């Protein structure tokens, strides 16, 4: 996976998808966060410490490290921060794209994008 491919998945998940996102977990109750969206479901569901920051998983989980080979860890950390912090993430992700010299997908945000799940409301 490249930085651009990872960013495109994050954009699709956080900006254009009508699918709710999860905060502070990679996979929960059938939904995932932006980083979890970049992983095969089996890998995201199998992470033992669902609250671990991605930079920790890259050091401690061989399968996660192998999956994200080719992606700059700082990009993943910034995407995780956008997922966990911003209700309307398109502006923040546009900044991330500029920081890493990535193209922003042409898709327009939907009004339902980044709708929190019940798990997020806790």
KOLPAMI-474924 format. One record per residue (C-alpha): residue number from 1; x, y, z. Coordinates in nm, 2 decimals. Example, Ala and Ser with C-alpha at 12.3 -4.5 7.8 and 13.67 -1.06 7.14 Angstrom:
BEGIN
site nr 1 x 1.23 y -0.45 z 0.78
site nr 2 x 1.37 y -0.11 z 0.71
//
This chain:
BEGIN
site nr 1 x 0.00 y 0.00 z 0.00
site nr 2 x 0.13 y 0.35 z -0.08
site nr 3 x 0.06 y 0.68 z 0.10
site nr 4 x -0.18 y 0.78 z -0.17
site nr 5 x -0.37 y 0.45 z -0.15
site nr 6 x -0.40 y 0.48 z 0.23
site nr 7 x -0.51 y 0.85 z 0.20
site nr 8 x -0.77 y 0.76 z -0.06
site nr 9 x -0.92 y 0.50 z 0.17
site nr 10 x -0.92 y 0.74 z 0.46
site nr 11 x -1.09 y 1.01 z 0.25
site nr 12 x -1.35 y 0.77 z 0.13
site nr 13 x -1.42 y 0.64 z 0.48
site nr 14 x -1.43 y 0.98 z 0.66
site nr 15 x -1.56 y 1.22 z 0.39
site nr 16 x -1.76 y 1.05 z 0.12
site nr 17 x -1.89 y 0.74 z 0.30
site nr 18 x -2.24 y 0.73 z 0.46
site nr 19 x -2.10 y 0.46 z 0.69
site nr 20 x -2.05 y 0.57 z 1.05
site nr 21 x -1.70 y 0.57 z 1.18
site nr 22 x -1.57 y 0.45 z 1.51
site nr 23 x -1.35 y 0.66 z 1.74
site nr 24 x -1.09 y 0.50 z 1.97
site nr 25 x -1.12 y 0.15 z 1.82
site nr 26 x -1.01 y -0.01 z 1.49
site nr 27 x -1.33 y -0.22 z 1.47
site nr 28 x -1.64 y -0.22 z 1.69
site nr 29 x -1.99 y -0.35 z 1.64
site nr 30 x -1.95 y -0.39 z 1.26
site nr 31 x -1.79 y -0.05 z 1.21
site nr 32 x -1.43 y 0.07 z 1.18
site nr 33 x -1.22 y 0.38 z 1.21
site nr 34 x -1.02 y 0.53 z 0.92
site nr 35 x -0.72 y 0.31 z 1.00
site nr 36 x -0.94 y 0.00 z 1.04
site nr 37 x -1.09 y 0.08 z 0.69
site nr 38 x -0.74 y 0.05 z 0.55
site nr 39 x -0.71 y -0.31 z 0.68
site nr 40 x -0.88 y -0.63 z 0.59
site nr 41 x -1.17 y -0.68 z 0.84
site nr 42 x -1.01 y -0.99 z 0.99
site nr 43 x -0.70 y -0.80 z 1.07
site nr 44 x -0.89 y -0.50 z 1.22
site nr 45 x -1.12 y -0.72 z 1.42
site nr 46 x -0.82 y -0.93 z 1.55
site nr 47 x -0.63 y -0.64 z 1.71
site nr 48 x -0.61 y -0.72 z 2.08
site nr 49 x -0.57 y -0.36 z 2.20
site nr 50 x -0.84 y -0.17 z 2.01
site nr 51 x -0.74 y 0.15 z 2.19
site nr 52 x -0.37 y 0.13 z 2.09
site nr 53 x -0.24 y 0.42 z 1.88
site nr 54 x -0.13 y 0.31 z 1.53
site nr 55 x 0.23 y 0.40 z 1.60
site nr 56 x 0.23 y 0.15 z 1.89
site nr 57 x 0.07 y -0.12 z 1.67
site nr 58 x 0.33 y -0.07 z 1.40
site nr 59 x 0.60 y -0.15 z 1.66
site nr 60 x 0.42 y -0.44 z 1.83
site nr 61 x 0.19 y -0.62 z 1.58
site nr 62 x 0.38 y -0.79 z 1.30
site nr 63 x 0.07 y -0.83 z 1.08
site nr 64 x -0.02 y -0.46 z 1.11
site nr 65 x 0.34 y -0.36 z 1.03
site nr 66 x 0.34 y -0.59 z 0.73
site nr 67 x 0.01 y -0.46 z 0.60
site nr 68 x 0.12 y -0.10 z 0.62
site nr 69 x 0.46 y -0.15 z 0.46
site nr 70 x 0.51 y 0.14 z 0.22
site nr 71 x 0.29 y 0.38 z 0.42
site nr 72 x 0.46 y 0.66 z 0.62
site nr 73 x 0.38 y 0.60 z 0.99
site nr 74 x 0.33 y 0.98 z 1.04
site nr 75 x 0.05 y 0.97 z 0.77
site nr 76 x -0.13 y 0.70 z 0.96
site nr 77 x -0.09 y 0.89 z 1.29
site nr 78 x -0.23 y 1.21 z 1.14
site nr 79 x -0.52 y 1.02 z 0.98
site nr 80 x -0.60 y 0.85 z 1.32
site nr 81 x -0.59 y 1.20 z 1.48
site nr 82 x -0.84 y 1.33 z 1.22
site nr 83 x -1.07 y 1.03 z 1.27
site nr 84 x -1.07 y 1.08 z 1.65
site nr 85 x -1.09 y 1.46 z 1.66
site nr 86 x -1.28 y 1.61 z 1.37
site nr 87 x -1.66 y 1.58 z 1.32
site nr 88 x -1.62 y 1.72 z 0.96
site nr 89 x -1.28 y 1.60 z 0.85
site nr 90 x -1.24 y 1.71 z 0.49
site nr 91 x -1.05 y 2.03 z 0.58
site nr 92 x -0.81 y 1.85 z 0.81
site nr 93 x -0.76 y 1.57 z 0.56
site nr 94 x -0.69 y 1.83 z 0.29
site nr 95 x -0.41 y 1.97 z 0.51
site nr 96 x -0.27 y 1.61 z 0.56
site nr 97 x -0.27 y 1.57 z 0.18
site nr 98 x -0.08 y 1.89 z 0.13
site nr 99 x 0.17 y 1.79 z 0.41
site nr 100 x 0.25 y 1.46 z 0.23
site nr 101 x 0.21 y 1.60 z -0.13
site nr 102 x -0.09 y 1.38 z -0.20
site nr 103 x -0.39 y 1.43 z -0.43
site nr 104 x -0.72 y 1.49 z -0.27
site nr 105 x -0.99 y 1.27 z -0.43
site nr 106 x -1.25 y 1.46 z -0.64
site nr 107 x -1.54 y 1.31 z -0.45
site nr 108 x -1.76 y 1.56 z -0.27
site nr 109 x -1.85 y 1.51 z 0.10
site nr 110 x -2.20 y 1.38 z 0.18
site nr 111 x -2.41 y 1.53 z 0.45
site nr 112 x -2.41 y 1.20 z 0.64
site nr 113 x -2.03 y 1.16 z 0.63
site nr 114 x -1.85 y 1.08 z 0.96
site nr 115 x -2.18 y 1.02 z 1.14
site nr 116 x -2.09 y 0.89 z 1.49
site nr 117 x -2.20 y 0.55 z 1.61
site nr 118 x -2.36 y 0.48 z 1.94
site nr 119 x -2.02 y 0.35 z 2.06
site nr 120 x -1.88 y 0.70 z 2.00
site nr 121 x -2.14 y 0.87 z 2.21
site nr 122 x -2.01 y 0.71 z 2.53
//
